[in-house]
Amino acid sequence: MQQANRLISYTQHRHGRFETAQSEVITETPVTLTVNGEIWLTLMCTPVDLEALAVGFLYNEETIQSKDEIADVRVCATGDNVDVWLTHSVEKPTQWRRTSGCTGGMTSVGGAHPAGEAAPPLPQNSFALSPQTVSRLLDKLSGAQALYRVSGGVHTSALSDGQNILVVAEDIGRHNTLDKIAGRCLLDGIAPTHKVLLTTGRVSSEMMQKAIRIGAALVITRTSPSSLSIEMAERAGVTLIGYARGERFSVYCHPHRVMVAEIDS
């Protein structure tokens, strides 16, 4: 089985001198997804929680809808292939579109998959977070970055119910983190009433596509959203927050979910 990070030796320049050093770096490796015995595609990822990655990818691609459709999930001994067996036949997509995701994300869902068609708009009065709660959740996201603290070079995303972190995923590809979250929720039956997605990565269209599929009412990133992700969030009724640093952040659409009121217990 492959490791999430590797120890490497390198030459470091410090104070006018070169010296040999060692440190951990994040692992990036190809992992093939096989569905019902047929190779579908190869995902570039960090080889941890591969079962969740495979199942979540199929869920976010709308190939499956529930855990009941999964007969078996197996990661091969070398860790470079995940076999997913479903309870029914599925047609392999004939065309994959490369997304803007780091490590080259792939999707078979249409390029500008309209958020309004991908999911019905969320209720306008579903729930709200205070700025203080946004800040606390970001602190919890930082505290959950186990791989990042060891090697850096990795994105972290988390699913929250608005109060606690329920699922954490780390990967070299930010889009993979949302597939891992979707897969872990499906496999473990995690379905909170309120869903908040937090991420360290840029929110581009494929990230918003996956967030909508997961059912997030709020998406919070430390960095920036793209223009298309803002359009998709607006249409789907998702509150999109960017450049979140403590209690300073920008709300790009549906600001009614950010107010003094906390989530009802």
Phi, psi and omega in degrees: 000138182282157181260156181287333178218162183226146177274126179233157174255144180208169179258127184244137177258122180218127174053043176079008181231151172259138178214154180276136180222168177226147175199167177273139172236152180290142180277132171239124185211150176281133176233123183275136176258121178245127182241122181052039177084000181247130178292127179262305182192173177247128180259133173271122189202176168267123192282061172231146180055048185290330177299314180295321179301313182294312181295317180294323177299314180295323178292312182292337175275001178067024176282324176233160181242339184207166178297332183299340181276354183262118177274323182195148174226126183223130173263129182293162186300328180277352175075016181249012178207139174241123177263123174243123177250126181259164180279359181212164178282150176223152180265127178294132177303141182275344182215130176252137179254128177286131181260181179277005182296144175298149188068011174075069177296154180230146176210151174258355178286143185308147187313306180251046183319104189298125182302325181294334178268331182290330181201145177294150179303141179287153177301138183291339183248031187298306175186174182218153175245147172276159174304325179295323179291320175304314180297317180296320179295322177295322176297319179292324175298315178300318180292341183268001184276069184295311180293321181300321181294333181276314190232344187067187174068025184222146176267149177233134173230155182215148173256131180233156172267011182097351179232315183235156173278124184259322182220137177235140177222137177234142181194156176294335177256123183297325179295327178296328180297323180285328173295319179296321178295314179300317180293319179294321177297318181293312184291326184259002179067036179270115184215073180293152179296317179254132182236122177237125176257129176243142181211152175272350186263164176298140179264098175259185189299320182290330176292317179293322177304315180289322180297319178296318179298321179291335178096024181288134175271332176232138173237124184236126178233150175286340185247220190252155168265161174267167180298320181290324179295325177294317178298316180295317179296319179301315183289328183270354180081023181266133174280122184246120182243131179233170180049045183280116178224102183064232178264014174255124179197167179245131178256117188269336176198155180052059182289355182297344179272002178241105183204184182293327184296137176271171175296137175297137181275000000 
